[in-house]
Amino acid sequence: MNILRVLLAIVFPPLSIIDKGCGSFIIIFLLTLCGWIPGVIGALVILNNPNR
């Protein structure tokens, strides 16, 4: 994980995972609309996944 991506995931979660695919972006965007903390957690989980 890049430090810049982690900071970006904390400030604006959907922008940090924009290159991970459209589905991931939509899921994180919807989680962020539901609340800031679920969006941050989801973005950090996607960024921390070694298979992607």
PQR file with spaces between the fields and no chain letter, atoms N, CA, C, O and H, PARSE charges and radii, in Angstrom:
ATOM       1  N    MET     1       0.834   -1.180    0.000 -0.4000 1.5000
ATOM       2  CA   MET     1       0.000    0.000    0.000 -0.0000 2.0000
ATOM       3  C    MET     1       0.876    1.239    0.000  0.5500 1.7000
ATOM       4  O    MET     1       1.880    1.325    0.707 -0.5500 1.4000
ATOM       5  N    ASN     2       0.474    2.163   -0.792 -0.4000 1.5000
ATOM       6  CA   ASN     2       1.166    3.431   -0.886 -0.0000 2.0000
ATOM       7  C    ASN     2       0.605    4.382    0.172  0.5500 1.7000
ATOM       8  O    ASN     2      -0.602    4.406    0.412 -0.5500 1.4000
ATOM       9  H    ASN     2      -0.342    2.093   -1.367  0.4000 1.0000
ATOM      10  N    ILE     3       1.476    5.156    0.796 -0.4000 1.5000
ATOM      11  CA   ILE     3       1.046    6.096    1.830 -0.0000 2.0000
ATOM      12  C    ILE     3       0.071    7.122    1.257  0.5500 1.7000
ATOM      13  O    ILE     3      -0.891    7.501    1.925 -0.5500 1.4000
ATOM      14  H    ILE     3       2.457    5.136    0.600  0.4000 1.0000
ATOM      15  N    LEU     4       0.309    7.572    0.036 -0.4000 1.5000
ATOM      16  CA   LEU     4      -0.584    8.539   -0.591 -0.0000 2.0000
ATOM      17  C    LEU     4      -1.981    7.954   -0.776  0.5500 1.7000
ATOM      18  O    LEU     4      -2.978    8.644   -0.562 -0.5500 1.4000
ATOM      19  H    LEU     4       1.090    7.265   -0.507  0.4000 1.0000
ATOM      20  N    ARG     5      -2.053    6.697   -1.170 -0.4000 1.5000
ATOM      21  CA   ARG     5      -3.355    6.040   -1.345 -0.0000 2.0000
ATOM      22  C    ARG     5      -4.078    5.875   -0.015  0.5500 1.7000
ATOM      23  O    ARG     5      -5.301    6.004    0.040 -0.5500 1.4000
ATOM      24  H    ARG     5      -1.243    6.137   -1.344  0.4000 1.0000
ATOM      25  N    VAL     6      -3.350    5.596    1.046 -0.4000 1.5000
ATOM      26  CA   VAL     6      -3.972    5.460    2.359 -0.0000 2.0000
ATOM      27  C    VAL     6      -4.539    6.802    2.810  0.5500 1.7000
ATOM      28  O    VAL     6      -5.660    6.862    3.314 -0.5500 1.4000
ATOM      29  H    VAL     6      -2.357    5.492    1.002  0.4000 1.0000
ATOM      30  N    LEU     7      -3.784    7.863    2.633 -0.4000 1.5000
ATOM      31  CA   LEU     7      -4.281    9.193    2.988 -0.0000 2.0000
ATOM      32  C    LEU     7      -5.481    9.574    2.129  0.5500 1.7000
ATOM      33  O    LEU     7      -6.438   10.173    2.620 -0.5500 1.4000
ATOM      34  H    LEU     7      -2.873    7.814    2.223  0.4000 1.0000
ATOM      35  N    LEU     8      -5.429    9.229    0.858 -0.4000 1.5000
ATOM      36  CA   LEU     8      -6.543    9.505   -0.038 -0.0000 2.0000
ATOM      37  C    LEU     8      -7.766    8.678    0.352  0.5500 1.7000
ATOM      38  O    LEU     8      -8.896    9.150    0.226 -0.5500 1.4000
ATOM      39  H    LEU     8      -4.652    8.742    0.458  0.4000 1.0000
ATOM      40  N    ALA     9      -7.552    7.456    0.823 -0.4000 1.5000
ATOM      41  CA   ALA     9      -8.661    6.609    1.272 -0.0000 2.0000
ATOM      42  C    ALA     9      -9.327    7.191    2.513  0.5500 1.7000
ATOM      43  O    ALA     9     -10.528    7.014    2.716 -0.5500 1.4000
ATOM      44  H    ALA     9      -6.634    7.073    0.925  0.4000 1.0000
ATOM      45  N    ILE    10      -8.564    7.873    3.328 -0.4000 1.5000
ATOM      46  CA   ILE    10      -9.131    8.484    4.524 -0.0000 2.0000
ATOM      47  C    ILE    10      -9.899    9.751    4.173  0.5500 1.7000
ATOM      48  O    ILE    10     -10.957   10.010    4.747 -0.5500 1.4000
ATOM      49  H    ILE    10      -7.588    8.017    3.163  0.4000 1.0000
ATOM      50  N    VAL    11      -9.385   10.541    3.242 -0.4000 1.5000
ATOM      51  CA   VAL    11     -10.028   11.807    2.886 -0.0000 2.0000
ATOM      52  C    VAL    11     -11.219   11.584    1.957  0.5500 1.7000
ATOM      53  O    VAL    11     -12.315   12.069    2.237 -0.5500 1.4000
ATOM      54  H    VAL    11      -8.525   10.331    2.776  0.4000 1.0000
ATOM      55  N    PHE    12     -11.021   10.860    0.859 -0.4000 1.5000
ATOM      56  CA   PHE    12     -12.088   10.606   -0.115 -0.0000 2.0000
ATOM      57  C    PHE    12     -11.928    9.187   -0.648  0.5500 1.7000
ATOM      58  O    PHE    12     -11.223    8.968   -1.633 -0.5500 1.4000
ATOM      59  H    PHE    12     -10.130   10.466    0.631  0.4000 1.0000
ATOM      60  N    PRO    13     -12.584    8.218    0.003 -0.5600 1.5000
ATOM      61  CA   PRO    13     -12.370    6.805   -0.307  0.2800 2.0000
ATOM      62  C    PRO    13     -12.565    6.391   -1.771  0.5500 1.7000
ATOM      63  O    PRO    13     -11.747    5.616   -2.268 -0.5500 1.4000
ATOM      64  N    PRO    14     -13.598    6.857   -2.496 -0.5600 1.5000
ATOM      65  CA   PRO    14     -13.762    6.366   -3.868  0.2800 2.0000
ATOM      66  C    PRO    14     -12.602    6.755   -4.790  0.5500 1.7000
ATOM      67  O    PRO    14     -12.271    6.012   -5.714 -0.5500 1.4000
ATOM      68  N    LEU    15     -12.000    7.885   -4.552 -0.4000 1.5000
ATOM      69  CA   LEU    15     -10.912    8.332   -5.415 -0.0000 2.0000
ATOM      70  C    LEU    15      -9.652    7.474   -5.248  0.5500 1.7000
ATOM      71  O    LEU    15      -8.846    7.369   -6.173 -0.5500 1.4000
ATOM      72  H    LEU    15     -12.269    8.489   -3.802  0.4000 1.0000
ATOM      73  N    SER    16      -9.484    6.870   -4.089 -0.4000 1.5000
ATOM      74  CA   SER    16      -8.273    6.081   -3.849 -0.0000 2.0000
ATOM      75  C    SER    16      -8.287    4.742   -4.584  0.5500 1.7000
ATOM      76  O    SER    16      -7.225    4.163   -4.808 -0.5500 1.4000
ATOM      77  H    SER    16     -10.138    6.955   -3.338  0.4000 1.0000
ATOM      78  N    ILE    17      -9.454    4.239   -4.961 -0.4000 1.5000
ATOM      79  CA   ILE    17      -9.526    2.930   -5.609 -0.0000 2.0000
ATOM      80  C    ILE    17     -10.075    3.024   -7.024  0.5500 1.7000
ATOM      81  O    ILE    17     -10.628    2.055   -7.543 -0.5500 1.4000
ATOM      82  H    ILE    17     -10.317    4.710   -4.779  0.4000 1.0000
ATOM      83  N    ILE    18      -9.928    4.171   -7.642 -0.4000 1.5000
ATOM      84  CA   ILE    18     -10.519    4.387   -8.969 -0.0000 2.0000
ATOM      85  C    ILE    18      -9.895    3.465  -10.028  0.5500 1.7000
ATOM      86  O    ILE    18     -10.555    3.146  -11.017 -0.5500 1.4000
ATOM      87  H    ILE    18      -9.478    4.959   -7.220  0.4000 1.0000
ATOM      88  N    ASP    19      -8.657    3.035   -9.847 -0.4000 1.5000
ATOM      89  CA   ASP    19      -8.020    2.166  -10.837 -0.0000 2.0000
ATOM      90  C    ASP    19      -8.253    0.676  -10.558  0.5500 1.7000
ATOM      91  O    ASP    19      -7.733   -0.173  -11.282 -0.5500 1.4000
ATOM      92  H    ASP    19      -8.121    3.293   -9.043  0.4000 1.0000
ATOM      93  N    LYS    20      -9.018    0.353   -9.531 -0.4000 1.5000
ATOM      94  CA   LYS    20      -9.290   -1.044   -9.183 -0.0000 2.0000
ATOM      95  C    LYS    20     -10.493   -1.617   -9.914  0.5500 1.7000
ATOM      96  O    LYS    20     -10.790   -2.804   -9.778 -0.5500 1.4000
ATOM      97  H    LYS    20      -9.441    1.042   -8.943  0.4000 1.0000
ATOM      98  N    GLY    21     -11.186   -0.798  -10.683 -0.4000 1.5000
ATOM      99  CA   GLY    21     -12.327   -1.283  -11.446 -0.0000 2.0000
ATOM     100  C    GLY    21     -13.588   -0.520  -11.114  0.5500 1.7000
ATOM     101  O    GLY    21     -13.706    0.105  -10.060 -0.5500 1.4000
ATOM     102  H    GLY    21     -10.945    0.166  -10.793  0.4000 1.0000
ATOM     103  N    CYS    22     -14.521   -0.587  -12.035 -0.4000 1.5000
ATOM     104  CA   CYS    22     -15.773    0.159  -11.903 -0.0000 2.0000
ATOM     105  C    CYS    22     -16.622   -0.381  -10.753  0.5500 1.7000
ATOM     106  O    CYS    22     -17.235    0.394  -10.020 -0.5500 1.4000
ATOM     107  H    CYS    22     -14.425   -1.095  -12.891  0.4000 1.0000
ATOM     108  N    GLY    23     -16.660   -1.691  -10.592 -0.4000 1.5000
ATOM     109  CA   GLY    23     -17.463   -2.288   -9.528 -0.0000 2.0000
ATOM     110  C    GLY    23     -16.988   -1.878   -8.149  0.5500 1.7000
ATOM     111  O    GLY    23     -17.795   -1.543   -7.282 -0.5500 1.4000
ATOM     112  H    GLY    23     -16.162   -2.321  -11.188  0.4000 1.0000
ATOM     113  N    SER    24     -15.687   -1.902   -7.947 -0.4000 1.5000
ATOM     114  CA   SER    24     -15.129   -1.487   -6.660 -0.0000 2.0000
ATOM     115  C    SER    24     -15.414   -0.021   -6.389  0.5500 1.7000
ATOM     116  O    SER    24     -15.732    0.359   -5.263 -0.5500 1.4000
ATOM     117  H    SER    24     -15.031   -2.173   -8.651  0.4000 1.0000
ATOM     118  N    PHE    25     -15.299    0.797   -7.420 -0.4000 1.5000
ATOM     119  CA   PHE    25     -15.560    2.228   -7.264 -0.0000 2.0000
ATOM     120  C    PHE    25     -17.013    2.471   -6.858  0.5500 1.7000
ATOM     121  O    PHE    25     -17.281    3.282   -5.972 -0.5500 1.4000
ATOM     122  H    PHE    25     -15.041    0.487   -8.336  0.4000 1.0000
ATOM     123  N    ILE    26     -17.952    1.773   -7.502 -0.4000 1.5000
ATOM     124  CA   ILE    26     -19.370    1.972   -7.200 -0.0000 2.0000
ATOM     125  C    ILE    26     -19.691    1.507   -5.781  0.5500 1.7000
ATOM     126  O    ILE    26     -20.436    2.173   -5.062 -0.5500 1.4000
ATOM     127  H    ILE    26     -17.734    1.115   -8.222  0.4000 1.0000
ATOM     128  N    ILE    27     -19.132    0.367   -5.377 -0.4000 1.5000
ATOM     129  CA   ILE    27     -19.383   -0.146   -4.033 -0.0000 2.0000
ATOM     130  C    ILE    27     -18.859    0.821   -2.984  0.5500 1.7000
ATOM     131  O    ILE    27     -19.557    1.124   -2.016 -0.5500 1.4000
ATOM     132  H    ILE    27     -18.527   -0.174   -5.961  0.4000 1.0000
ATOM     133  N    ILE    28     -17.646    1.305   -3.165 -0.4000 1.5000
ATOM     134  CA   ILE    28     -17.068    2.230   -2.186 -0.0000 2.0000
ATOM     135  C    ILE    28     -17.804    3.562   -2.205  0.5500 1.7000
ATOM     136  O    ILE    28     -17.960    4.197   -1.162 -0.5500 1.4000
ATOM     137  H    ILE    28     -17.079    1.059   -3.952  0.4000 1.0000
ATOM     138  N    PHE    29     -18.259    3.992   -3.378 -0.4000 1.5000
ATOM     139  CA   PHE    29     -19.030    5.226   -3.451 -0.0000 2.0000
ATOM     140  C    PHE    29     -20.338    5.097   -2.673  0.5500 1.7000
ATOM     141  O    PHE    29     -20.724    6.010   -1.943 -0.5500 1.4000
ATOM     142  H    PHE    29     -18.132    3.476   -4.225  0.4000 1.0000
ATOM     143  N    LEU    30     -21.019    3.962   -2.831 -0.4000 1.5000
ATOM     144  CA   LEU    30     -22.265    3.746   -2.101 -0.0000 2.0000
ATOM     145  C    LEU    30     -22.025    3.629   -0.593  0.5500 1.7000
ATOM     146  O    LEU    30     -22.813    4.137    0.206 -0.5500 1.4000
ATOM     147  H    LEU    30     -20.706    3.220   -3.424  0.4000 1.0000
ATOM     148  N    LEU    31     -20.945    2.965   -0.211 -0.4000 1.5000
ATOM     149  CA   LEU    31     -20.611    2.883    1.210 -0.0000 2.0000
ATOM     150  C    LEU    31     -20.300    4.262    1.779  0.5500 1.7000
ATOM     151  O    LEU    31     -20.663    4.561    2.917 -0.5500 1.4000
ATOM     152  H    LEU    31     -20.305    2.553   -0.859  0.4000 1.0000
ATOM     153  N    THR    32     -19.637    5.094    0.999 -0.4000 1.5000
ATOM     154  CA   THR    32     -19.319    6.444    1.452 -0.0000 2.0000
ATOM     155  C    THR    32     -20.589    7.283    1.586  0.5500 1.7000
ATOM     156  O    THR    32     -20.688    8.118    2.484 -0.5500 1.4000
ATOM     157  H    THR    32     -19.342    4.851    0.075  0.4000 1.0000
ATOM     158  N    LEU    33     -21.559    7.064    0.698 -0.4000 1.5000
ATOM     159  CA   LEU    33     -22.830    7.775    0.826 -0.0000 2.0000
ATOM     160  C    LEU    33     -23.577    7.357    2.094  0.5500 1.7000
ATOM     161  O    LEU    33     -24.264    8.171    2.711 -0.5500 1.4000
ATOM     162  H    LEU    33     -21.479    6.385   -0.032  0.4000 1.0000
ATOM     163  N    CYS    34     -23.440    6.091    2.476 -0.4000 1.5000
ATOM     164  CA   CYS    34     -24.082    5.614    3.704 -0.0000 2.0000
ATOM     165  C    CYS    34     -23.397    6.171    4.949  0.5500 1.7000
ATOM     166  O    CYS    34     -24.032    6.340    5.990 -0.5500 1.4000
ATOM     167  H    CYS    34     -22.881    5.431    1.974  0.4000 1.0000
ATOM     168  N    GLY    35     -22.154    6.443    4.844 -0.4000 1.5000
ATOM     169  CA   GLY    35     -21.384    6.969    5.970 -0.0000 2.0000
ATOM     170  C    GLY    35     -19.920    7.005    5.611  0.5500 1.7000
ATOM     171  O    GLY    35     -19.444    6.188    4.823 -0.5500 1.4000
ATOM     172  H    GLY    35     -21.638    6.305    3.998  0.4000 1.0000
ATOM     173  N    TRP    36     -19.212    7.941    6.180 -0.4000 1.5000
ATOM     174  CA   TRP    36     -17.807    8.116    5.822 -0.0000 2.0000
ATOM     175  C    TRP    36     -16.965    6.925    6.298  0.5500 1.7000
ATOM     176  O    TRP    36     -16.084    6.464    5.571 -0.5500 1.4000
ATOM     177  H    TRP    36     -19.599    8.605    6.820  0.4000 1.0000
ATOM     178  N    ILE    37     -17.225    6.432    7.495 -0.4000 1.5000
ATOM     179  CA   ILE    37     -16.412    5.355    8.061 -0.0000 2.0000
ATOM     180  C    ILE    37     -16.549    4.047    7.274  0.5500 1.7000
ATOM     181  O    ILE    37     -15.528    3.406    7.025 -0.5500 1.4000
ATOM     182  H    ILE    37     -17.940    6.807    8.085  0.4000 1.0000
ATOM     183  N    PRO    38     -17.748    3.614    6.867 -0.5600 1.5000
ATOM     184  CA   PRO    38     -17.815    2.398    6.039  0.2800 2.0000
ATOM     185  C    PRO    38     -17.060    2.541    4.715  0.5500 1.7000
ATOM     186  O    PRO    38     -16.464    1.577    4.233 -0.5500 1.4000
ATOM     187  N    GLY    39     -17.084    3.720    4.138 -0.4000 1.5000
ATOM     188  CA   GLY    39     -16.337    3.946    2.901 -0.0000 2.0000
ATOM     189  C    GLY    39     -14.838    3.830    3.101  0.5500 1.7000
ATOM     190  O    GLY    39     -14.137    3.249    2.274 -0.5500 1.4000
ATOM     191  H    GLY    39     -17.568    4.502    4.530  0.4000 1.0000
ATOM     192  N    VAL    40     -14.351    4.382    4.198 -0.4000 1.5000
ATOM     193  CA   VAL    40     -12.912    4.305    4.505 -0.0000 2.0000
ATOM     194  C    VAL    40     -12.505    2.864    4.760  0.5500 1.7000
ATOM     195  O    VAL    40     -11.479    2.411    4.253 -0.5500 1.4000
ATOM     196  H    VAL    40     -14.921    4.855    4.870  0.4000 1.0000
ATOM     197  N    ILE    41     -13.290    2.146    5.532 -0.4000 1.5000
ATOM     198  CA   ILE    41     -12.965    0.748    5.830 -0.0000 2.0000
ATOM     199  C    ILE    41     -12.970   -0.092    4.553  0.5500 1.7000
ATOM     200  O    ILE    41     -12.067   -0.899    4.334 -0.5500 1.4000
ATOM     201  H    ILE    41     -14.123    2.513    5.944  0.4000 1.0000
ATOM     202  N    GLY    42     -13.978    0.098    3.717 -0.4000 1.5000
ATOM     203  CA   GLY    42     -14.036   -0.654    2.462 -0.0000 2.0000
ATOM     204  C    GLY    42     -12.878   -0.330    1.541  0.5500 1.7000
ATOM     205  O    GLY    42     -12.318   -1.232    0.919 -0.5500 1.4000
ATOM     206  H    GLY    42     -14.712    0.753    3.895  0.4000 1.0000
ATOM     207  N    ALA    43     -12.507    0.928    1.440 -0.4000 1.5000
ATOM     208  CA   ALA    43     -11.378    1.310    0.586 -0.0000 2.0000
ATOM     209  C    ALA    43     -10.073    0.722    1.104  0.5500 1.7000
ATOM     210  O    ALA    43      -9.250    0.257    0.316 -0.5500 1.4000
ATOM     211  H    ALA    43     -12.962    1.661    1.945  0.4000 1.0000
ATOM     212  N    LEU    44      -9.876    0.736    2.404 -0.4000 1.5000
ATOM     213  CA   LEU    44      -8.645    0.168    2.958 -0.0000 2.0000
ATOM     214  C    LEU    44      -8.602   -1.349    2.783  0.5500 1.7000
ATOM     215  O    LEU    44      -7.527   -1.914    2.579 -0.5500 1.4000
ATOM     216  H    LEU    44     -10.544    1.114    3.044  0.4000 1.0000
ATOM     217  N    VAL    45      -9.735   -2.002    2.858 -0.4000 1.5000
ATOM     218  CA   VAL    45      -9.779   -3.455    2.619 -0.0000 2.0000
ATOM     219  C    VAL    45      -9.404   -3.755    1.178  0.5500 1.7000
ATOM     220  O    VAL    45      -8.620   -4.668    0.919 -0.5500 1.4000
ATOM     221  H    VAL    45     -10.608   -1.543    3.023  0.4000 1.0000
ATOM     222  N    ILE    46      -9.957   -2.994    0.237 -0.4000 1.5000
ATOM     223  CA   ILE    46      -9.645   -3.215   -1.175 -0.0000 2.0000
ATOM     224  C    ILE    46      -8.188   -2.895   -1.468  0.5500 1.7000
ATOM     225  O    ILE    46      -7.543   -3.613   -2.233 -0.5500 1.4000
ATOM     226  H    ILE    46     -10.593   -2.253    0.448  0.4000 1.0000
ATOM     227  N    LEU    47      -7.660   -1.838   -0.880 -0.4000 1.5000
ATOM     228  CA   LEU    47      -6.246   -1.495   -1.095 -0.0000 2.0000
ATOM     229  C    LEU    47      -5.308   -2.514   -0.479  0.5500 1.7000
ATOM     230  O    LEU    47      -4.205   -2.724   -0.983 -0.5500 1.4000
ATOM     231  H    LEU    47      -8.183   -1.254   -0.259  0.4000 1.0000
ATOM     232  N    ASN    48      -5.730   -3.152    0.608 -0.4000 1.5000
ATOM     233  CA   ASN    48      -4.873   -4.106    1.317 -0.0000 2.0000
ATOM     234  C    ASN    48      -4.947   -5.509    0.741  0.5500 1.7000
ATOM     235  O    ASN    48      -4.189   -6.384    1.160 -0.5500 1.4000
ATOM     236  H    ASN    48      -6.626   -2.982    1.018  0.4000 1.0000
ATOM     237  N    ASN    49      -5.846   -5.747   -0.213 -0.4000 1.5000
ATOM     238  CA   ASN    49      -6.006   -7.077   -0.809 -0.0000 2.0000
ATOM     239  C    ASN    49      -4.810   -7.379   -1.726  0.5500 1.7000
ATOM     240  O    ASN    49      -4.609   -6.682   -2.721 -0.5500 1.4000
ATOM     241  H    ASN    49      -6.462   -5.036   -0.553  0.4000 1.0000
ATOM     242  N    PRO    50      -4.013   -8.413   -1.401 -0.5600 1.5000
ATOM     243  CA   PRO    50      -2.818   -8.702   -2.198  0.2800 2.0000
ATOM     244  C    PRO    50      -3.127   -9.328   -3.556  0.5500 1.7000
ATOM     245  O    PRO    50      -2.256   -9.358   -4.426 -0.5500 1.4000
ATOM     246  N    ASN    51      -4.341   -9.826   -3.755 -0.4000 1.5000
ATOM     247  CA   ASN    51      -4.681  -10.482   -5.020 -0.0000 2.0000
ATOM     248  C    ASN    51      -5.032   -9.498   -6.125  0.5500 1.7000
ATOM     249  O    ASN    51      -5.149   -9.908   -7.280 -0.5500 1.4000
ATOM     250  H    ASN    51      -5.048   -9.801   -3.049  0.4000 1.0000
ATOM     251  N    ARG    52      -5.202   -8.247   -5.826 -0.4000 1.5000
ATOM     252  CA   ARG    52      -5.619   -7.278   -6.825 -0.0000 2.0000
ATOM     253  C    ARG    52      -4.467   -6.478   -7.293  0.5500 1.7000
ATOM     254  O    ARG    52      -4.627   -5.602   -8.143 -0.5500 1.4000
ATOM     255  H    ARG    52      -5.107   -7.914   -4.888  0.4000 1.0000
